[in-house]
């Protein structure tokens, strides 16, 4: 019985692992080494390498604004070069992509504990949160040894958002 279950699992787990890796790359918003991805995905290096190749091939075949690329620093999910001019038009000039992704995470998951946000986004989230608080997009209130973070009315006004989807 166990052998039959194992025969049916790889296609499903391979697909979900690629999706998990996609989520990891998106949330971290920085290049990651294969071993870092393996740790986050809780699986071994060869499995991650195979899923990464599948994910890269999938993005290469899609008509997508995003791509998964390998650089010296590691693998990352990024906007294709052809869409870079949109960044200049749509992203507030002084708010970087990392801060925007942190803001999006807070908006979609908020209120969220700062410790949970850092688990999702990495330690780079600390200065990003400070910047977002200073800009008035995020409120921060003490919760024990951490803080609760959530978007403010100014966020909704600035980004012309009526409501956010429930996650």
C-alpha positions as CSV (number, residue, x, y, z in Angstrom):
1,X,0.0,0.0,0.0
2,X,2.8,2.4,0.9
3,X,4.5,1.8,-2.5
4,X,1.2,2.7,-4.3
5,X,0.9,5.9,-2.3
6,X,4.5,6.9,-3.2
7,X,3.8,6.3,-6.9
8,X,0.9,8.8,-6.9
9,X,2.6,11.5,-4.8
10,X,5.6,12.8,-6.8
11,X,3.6,14.7,-9.5
12,X,1.5,16.5,-6.9
13,X,4.3,17.2,-4.5
14,X,6.6,18.3,-7.4
15,X,3.9,20.8,-8.5
16,X,3.3,22.1,-4.9
17,X,7.0,22.3,-4.3
18,X,7.5,24.5,-7.4
19,X,4.6,26.7,-6.1
20,X,6.2,26.8,-2.6
21,X,9.5,27.9,-4.1
22,X,7.7,30.5,-6.1
23,X,6.1,31.8,-2.9
24,X,9.5,31.8,-1.1
25,X,11.2,33.7,-3.9
26,X,8.4,36.2,-4.0
27,X,8.2,36.8,-0.2
28,X,12.0,37.0,0.4
29,X,12.4,39.4,-2.6
30,X,16.1,38.8,-2.7
31,X,18.3,36.2,-4.3
32,X,18.5,32.9,-2.4
33,X,21.0,30.1,-2.6
34,X,19.6,26.6,-3.2
35,X,20.3,25.5,0.3
36,X,18.4,28.5,1.7
37,X,15.4,27.6,-0.5
38,X,15.7,23.9,0.7
39,X,15.7,25.0,4.3
40,X,12.6,27.2,3.8
41,X,10.9,24.5,1.7
42,X,11.9,21.8,4.2
43,X,13.4,19.4,1.6
44,X,16.7,18.3,0.1
45,X,18.9,20.1,-2.4
46,X,18.4,17.8,-5.4
47,X,14.6,18.0,-5.0
48,X,14.8,21.8,-4.8
49,X,17.1,22.0,-7.8
50,X,14.7,19.9,-9.9
51,X,11.7,22.0,-8.8
52,X,13.7,25.2,-9.6
53,X,14.4,24.0,-13.1
54,X,10.7,23.1,-13.6
55,X,9.7,26.6,-12.2
56,X,12.2,28.4,-14.5
57,X,11.0,26.4,-17.5
58,X,7.4,27.2,-16.6
59,X,8.1,30.9,-16.4
60,X,10.1,30.8,-19.7
61,X,7.0,29.3,-21.5
62,X,4.5,31.7,-20.0
63,X,3.6,35.1,-21.4
64,X,4.4,36.6,-18.0
65,X,5.8,39.8,-16.6
66,X,7.9,37.8,-14.1
67,X,10.8,35.4,-14.5
68,X,12.9,33.2,-12.2
69,X,16.6,33.8,-12.8
70,X,19.8,32.5,-11.4
71,X,22.5,35.0,-10.6
72,X,25.8,34.8,-8.6
73,X,23.8,35.7,-5.5
74,X,21.3,32.9,-6.0
75,X,17.8,32.5,-7.5
76,X,15.2,35.2,-7.6
77,X,11.8,36.0,-8.9
78,X,11.9,39.3,-10.7
79,X,10.2,41.5,-13.2
80,X,11.3,41.0,-16.8
81,X,13.5,43.8,-18.1
82,X,10.8,44.7,-20.7
83,X,8.6,45.9,-17.8
84,X,11.1,48.0,-15.9
85,X,9.7,51.3,-17.2
86,X,6.4,50.4,-15.5
87,X,8.2,50.4,-12.2
88,X,9.2,54.0,-12.7
89,X,5.6,54.9,-13.5
90,X,3.8,52.9,-10.9
91,X,6.0,52.6,-7.8
92,X,6.4,55.6,-5.7
93,X,9.9,56.9,-6.6
94,X,11.3,56.8,-3.2
95,X,9.8,53.5,-2.1
96,X,11.9,50.5,-3.2
97,X,10.6,47.1,-4.4
98,X,11.5,45.4,-1.2
99,X,9.6,47.9,0.9
100,X,6.6,47.6,-1.5
101,X,6.7,43.8,-1.1
102,X,6.8,44.2,2.7
103,X,3.9,46.7,2.5
104,X,2.0,44.2,0.4
105,X,2.6,41.4,2.9
106,X,1.4,43.6,5.7
107,X,-1.6,44.7,3.7
108,X,-2.6,41.1,2.9
109,X,-1.8,39.4,6.2
110,X,-2.4,42.3,8.6
111,X,-2.6,42.8,11.3
112,X,0.6,40.8,11.5
113,X,3.2,40.4,14.2
114,X,6.5,42.0,13.2
115,X,8.3,38.8,14.2
116,X,6.1,36.8,11.7
117,X,6.7,39.4,9.0
118,X,10.5,39.1,9.6
119,X,10.1,35.3,9.3
120,X,8.4,35.8,6.0
121,X,10.5,38.6,4.6
122,X,13.9,38.4,6.3
123,X,15.7,40.8,8.6
124,X,15.6,43.5,5.8
125,X,12.0,44.0,6.8
126,X,13.0,45.9,10.0
127,X,14.2,49.1,8.2
128,X,11.4,48.7,5.6
129,X,8.8,48.7,8.3
130,X,10.4,51.8,9.9
131,X,10.3,53.5,6.5
132,X,6.6,52.5,6.0
133,X,5.7,53.8,9.4
134,X,7.5,57.1,8.7
135,X,5.6,57.4,5.4
136,X,2.4,56.8,7.2
137,X,1.4,53.6,5.3
138,X,1.8,51.3,8.3
139,X,0.9,51.6,12.0
140,X,2.9,49.8,14.6
141,X,1.7,49.1,18.1
142,X,3.4,47.2,20.9
143,X,2.3,43.6,21.5
144,X,4.4,42.0,24.3
145,X,8.0,41.9,23.0
146,X,7.0,42.5,19.4
147,X,4.7,44.8,17.5
148,X,1.4,44.4,15.6
149,X,1.6,45.9,12.1
150,X,-1.2,47.0,9.8
151,X,-1.9,49.3,7.0
152,X,-3.3,52.8,7.7
153,X,-6.1,54.9,6.2
154,X,-3.3,56.8,4.4
155,X,-2.3,53.5,2.7
156,X,-5.9,53.0,1.4
157,X,-6.0,56.6,0.2
158,X,-2.6,56.7,-1.4
159,X,-3.0,53.4,-3.3
160,X,-6.7,54.1,-3.9
161,X,-7.7,50.8,-2.4
162,X,-11.3,50.3,-1.2
163,X,-10.7,46.9,0.4
164,X,-8.2,44.1,0.4
165,X,-9.0,40.5,-0.4
166,X,-9.2,38.1,2.6
167,X,-6.3,35.7,2.6
